[in-house]
């Protein structure tokens, strides 16, 4: 790249590439539109490539421009991380870890992990965001998060996956339901019930595994409600809108309005895994992964 290309040129290019409108981009950058056009033209000349097609006042990225937009966006995030890490070091902090997670990971795995980690590395900051599986993969590939906790069996090749918790499923029933631990024999006893399940969009692979349970039981469930939050499932069950199946780690022992029956007689198990980008250079990622390797499933 020419030595004449500066960080400001990259920011100018990305602004136009995102807006596909020179005036809007110029307003966002607080510079004049002619000045922005000159900077983009100069960048094209210095690089010897064409970044935009300009026809009838419409702006469109060339294939080269599209490639450059994607690559520069990723590398600028890496640069942002470097500067962020430098600021943390200057404030006496050792680093920052950004974690995504599905809700069930917060019940057992994450609290214990973070407590152990904080005892050894109190200078590290954590950012935690509840996200579905697909959003976590997007976040990892875009390097918006460092690590994710998912219920997936496969991930893109650029990501690593490590199982950290393998557990059975549990039935969730209203407290006064006629079925209990003593008279429960098989799921087929509940074939006429309405079921409240986690939305398939939240985790398609998890939903498929739950459907396998019904397939093995010889019936198609009547699904009356779908949700992405365990708390919503429990509230609906409490009020007799249906029953549910959830991972054992979501079992609530202090909820007097519902009861749980562990489905330990069926082969299906759900696995919680940690995933991360193979190319992530956050030094704290390697450290926290060493703790994850010590967890037995």
Residue pairs with C-beta under 8 A, 6 or more apart in sequence:
1 47
2 46
2 47
4 42
4 46
5 43
5 46
5 47
8 39
9 39
9 42
9 43
10 72
10 76
11 29
12 25
12 29
12 31
12 36
12 39
12 40
12 43
13 40
13 43
13 51
13 68
13 69
13 72
14 69
14 72
14 73
14 76
15 25
15 28
15 29
16 22
16 25
16 36
16 40
16 52
16 59
17 51
17 61
17 65
17 68
17 69
18 25
18 69
19 25
19 28
20 58
20 59
20 60
20 61
21 59
22 33
22 36
22 37
22 40
22 59
23 33
25 36
26 32
26 33
26 35
26 36
29 36
40 51
40 52
43 51
44 50
44 51
49 64
49 68
50 62
50 64
50 65
51 61
51 62
51 64
51 65
51 68
52 59
52 60
52 61
52 62
52 65
53 59
53 60
53 61
53 62
54 60
61 69
73 142
74 142
74 143
77 142
77 143
77 144
78 143
78 281
81 143
81 282
84 96
85 95
85 96
88 94
88 95
88 96
88 125
92 123
93 123
93 124
93 125
94 121
94 123
94 124
94 284
95 123
95 124
95 125
95 282
95 283
95 284
96 124
96 125
96 126
96 127
96 282
96 284
97 124
97 125
97 126
97 127
97 146
97 147
97 282
97 284
97 285
97 288
98 126
98 127
98 129
98 144
98 145
98 146
98 147
99 110
99 126
99 127
99 128
99 129
99 145
99 146
99 147
99 148
99 149
100 129
100 130
100 131
100 135
100 136
100 139
100 140
100 145
100 147
100 148
100 149
101 110
101 128
101 129
101 130
101 131
101 136
101 148
101 149
102 130
102 131
102 132
102 133
102 136
102 149
102 150
102 151
102 202
102 203
102 272
103 130
103 228
103 229
103 230
103 250
104 151
104 230
104 246
104 247
104 249
104 250
104 272
105 149
105 272
106 130
107 249
107 250
108 165
108 249
109 149
109 164
109 165
109 249
109 272
109 295
110 128
110 149
113 288
113 291
113 292
113 295
114 126
116 291
117 124
117 287
117 288
117 291
118 124
121 284
121 287
124 284
129 145
131 139
131 145
131 148
132 201
132 202
132 203
132 228
133 150
133 151
133 152
133 202
133 203
133 204
133 205
133 206
136 145
136 148
136 149
136 150
136 275
137 148
137 150
137 155
137 156
137 159
137 275
138 144
139 145
139 148
140 146
140 147
140 148
140 159
140 275
140 276
140 277
140 280
141 156
141 158
141 159
141 277
143 277
143 280
146 276
146 277
146 280
146 282
146 284
146 285
147 274
147 275
147 276
147 285
147 288
147 289
148 274
148 275
148 276
149 164
149 272
149 273
149 274
149 275
150 203
150 272
150 273
150 274
150 275
151 203
151 205
151 206
151 247
151 270
151 271
151 272
151 273
152 161
152 203
152 205
152 273
152 275
153 205
153 271
154 205
155 161
155 275
158 277
158 278
158 279
159 275
159 276
159 277
159 278
160 275
160 276
160 277
160 278
161 273
161 274
161 275
162 273
162 274
162 275
162 289
162 292
162 293
163 271
163 272
163 273
163 297
164 272
164 273
164 274
164 292
164 295
164 297
165 249
165 271
165 272
165 295
165 297
166 269
166 270
166 271
166 272
166 297
167 247
167 248
167 249
167 269
167 270
167 271
167 272
168 248
168 262
168 263
168 264
168 266
168 268
168 269
168 270
169 210
169 213
169 245
169 246
169 247
169 248
169 262
169 263
169 266
169 268
169 269
169 270
170 245
170 246
170 247
170 248
170 250
170 251
170 260
170 261
170 262
170 263
171 179
171 184
171 187
171 190
171 243
171 244
171 245
171 260
171 261
171 263
172 233
172 234
172 237
172 243
172 244
172 245
172 246
172 258
172 259
172 260
173 179
173 237
173 243
173 258
173 259
173 260
173 261
174 237
174 238
174 240
174 243
174 257
174 258
174 259
175 256
175 257
175 258
175 259
177 243
177 259
179 189
179 190
179 261
180 259
180 261
181 261
184 261
186 217
186 265
187 213
187 214
187 217
187 263
187 266
188 217
188 218
188 219
190 243
191 217
191 218
191 219
191 221
192 222
193 222
193 242
193 243
194 222
194 223
194 224
194 225
194 241
194 242
194 243
195 221
195 222
195 223
195 224
195 242
195 243
195 244
195 245
196 223
196 224
196 225
196 226
196 227
196 233
196 236
196 237
196 241
196 242
196 243
196 244
197 207
197 210
197 221
197 223
197 225
197 226
197 233
197 244
197 245
198 206
198 207
198 210
198 226
198 227
198 228
198 233
198 246
199 207
199 226
199 227
199 228
200 207
200 208
200 226
201 228
202 228
206 270
209 268
209 270
210 245
210 268
212 268
213 245
213 263
213 266
213 268
214 220
214 221
216 266
216 267
216 268
224 241
224 242
225 236
225 241
225 242
227 233
227 236
230 246
230 250
233 244
233 246
234 252
234 255
234 257
234 258
236 242
236 244
237 243
237 244
237 258
238 255
238 257
238 258
245 263
247 270
247 272
248 262
249 272
251 260
252 258
252 260
271 297
274 289
274 292
276 285
276 289
